[in-house]
Structures are given as structure tokens and as C-alpha cells.
């Protein structure tokens, strides 16, 4: 433990230093000049400051005020004073003094107060260390929880791949497109990461779609479309009651990514900003990638044609802000497309 003693009388410094150094594990630094002591305290931490109140160049109250004004944490302060003025003591307490000792100093009382204040300091530091440890443990537990959530999402996506030929690289691309849109819109990093991890679950409800509809090589008729469109609600119902925050977000995405900005989408017919933002984001990313991918019922569109489609449907199918956000990151869109190609297995 490091104790700083500030007193303009040399003999007082010698006396207090020798008394304190009788304590185990304690060292002292002494100053006759308050200004020198202040400079030292501004550059070094200490565990206890023993401070004379009456000093010619800088009194104890001003010393504490200047140290506090620097934004530094004020250590425990034992104020040594010959003054019996109650107002002085009140002002010292208001400025952060922890205890008082009257002059002339009684050796037994001085050691007892010093020992007690250092014991409190040790306890305070132990609590701080405990708080840091707890924060680290919470962060570790949170990381492990998020890892389990991500693993659950990955396993569910793998399960859906056995039934839906449109997954695989598609869910990687559309998830990364979604994250790009979210970043361009200024969403916080944690929200962007959540969208990246939850977006692959957007079509999980297709596990409830019959094979003859899901795998039909041609376009669906009206009756088949009604059944196919049920996957948005099925996906929501599968995920909505999860205790995991990310899976609940995936439920919102599953339920809302087929809504249209003009209100003509499904399953709820929401319009404009009544559609959750994550749904509006994923709608753009999902359709863009679907257009530029081969499907059993169509060839892949060119990037230029898909881009034109997004522009032509700003304000009708898509939220214009989300369309503009994707197009503003076009170089990164191309990089994502090159990274996650159909037939390639790549994580992340």
C-alpha cells in the first residue's frame, strides 16, 4: 500500500513516516511542498493521502479541490489539522476528506486511524477487483449464450437445407446483404450482428411446406401460392416463444420479410413503417439475391436487371431507404456475391 504524506513541517513528516512504516506492506512518500505533492499525485496512484490542512503555499482543502478538478479519483484522505473550526471540517468532508486527526498527533490514535483507513482501502480494492471479475464472467457467459444461440440457428438452417433447395449460399448472401443495409442505415454494431445471425432463419417456416409445392419445378398456381405463403407465419410460430433474443428477432424477420411497403404483401398486409425495420431490410436483401440466383422455375437475372428491379419497386414493394442503402454499398455487394457462390460451402 502506498501512503502519501504532505506537511510543511519536516519533523512531522519524519514522525508520521516512521510510524506508518511499522505497518506490514506499507510504504510512504513524503512532501513538504504541497505543489510538489500535487504534481506527484497527478502522475501516481496512492492508497492513502495524509494531508496537513494549514500549509503556506496550498492548504489541504485547495489541494483536494485541485486534485479532484483534474478528473482523478481522490484517494482516501486523512486530514491533519490544528483547527477546531467546525466549518473547516465540514468543507473538508464536502471535498472528499475521509477522516480527521487533531494536532498534536497522538501516536496510538494516528496508527489506529491509518490502519483502519488502509484496511478499508484494501476492502474497496478487493470489491473493485471482484466487480471486474464479475463483469468478465458475465461477458464470458453472454458470449457462450450467444454462441449457443448461433449454433441453434445454424442447426435449424441445416435442417431446412434438406428440404429447401433455395438455401445454402443464398442464406449466407442475403444475411450479409442485410448486414450491409443495416450498417448503411446507421444501426449499432450489435444490432447489425444480430441481423446477420438471425436473417438466415427467414424461411425456416418452409419446413412446414409440402414437398410437391416446395420442390415444384414450375410456377405455383393460386392454390399452391396460398399454401406456400403460410411459411411466413409457420416460421414465426416456430421461433416466437424462444427465450433467446436472437431467435425472437428471427421470428420477427420470418413473419415480416414478405410484407410489401405498399401494404400488398403477406401474411399481415402491413404497410410502410408498420413493417418492422428488420423485415424491410431482409425483404430487399432476400429478393435481390433470389432474382440473381437460379431457381427451379427460372434462370438467374443479371445484376443490372436485379438492380433495376429494386429501383423500379422503391416505394411499392420495398422501403426506398433500404433499397438506397443496398445500392450505396454496391462494391461490397459484389464482394459478398463473389465470396458466397452456389455450390461452395463457407461459414460466416
VENBEL-V840725 format. One record per run of one state. SS is the DSSP state (~ for helix, > for strand, _ for the rest). FROM is the first residue (numbers start at 0). TO is the last residue. If there is no record, write none. Layout:
BEGIN
((SS | FROM | TO) (SS | FROM | TO))
END
This chain:
BEGIN
((_ | 0 | 0) (> | 1 | 5) (_ | 6 | 8) (~ | 9 | 19) (_ | 20 | 25) (> | 26 | 30) (_ | 31 | 32) (~ | 33 | 42) (_ | 43 | 46) (> | 47 | 51) (_ | 52 | 58) (~ | 59 | 68) (_ | 69 | 75) (> | 76 | 80) (_ | 81 | 84) (~ | 85 | 93) (_ | 94 | 97) (> | 98 | 101) (_ | 102 | 105) (~ | 106 | 160) (_ | 161 | 167) (~ | 168 | 183) (_ | 184 | 187) (~ | 188 | 198) (_ | 199 | 202) (~ | 203 | 207) (_ | 208 | 209) (~ | 210 | 213) (_ | 214 | 220) (~ | 221 | 227) (_ | 228 | 229) (~ | 230 | 238) (_ | 239 | 243) (~ | 244 | 255) (_ | 256 | 270) (~ | 271 | 273) (_ | 274 | 275) (~ | 276 | 290) (_ | 291 | 293) (> | 294 | 294) (_ | 295 | 296) (> | 297 | 297) (_ | 298 | 301) (~ | 302 | 311) (_ | 312 | 312) (> | 313 | 313) (_ | 314 | 316) (> | 317 | 317) (_ | 318 | 318) (~ | 319 | 327) (_ | 328 | 328) (~ | 329 | 338) (_ | 339 | 347))
END
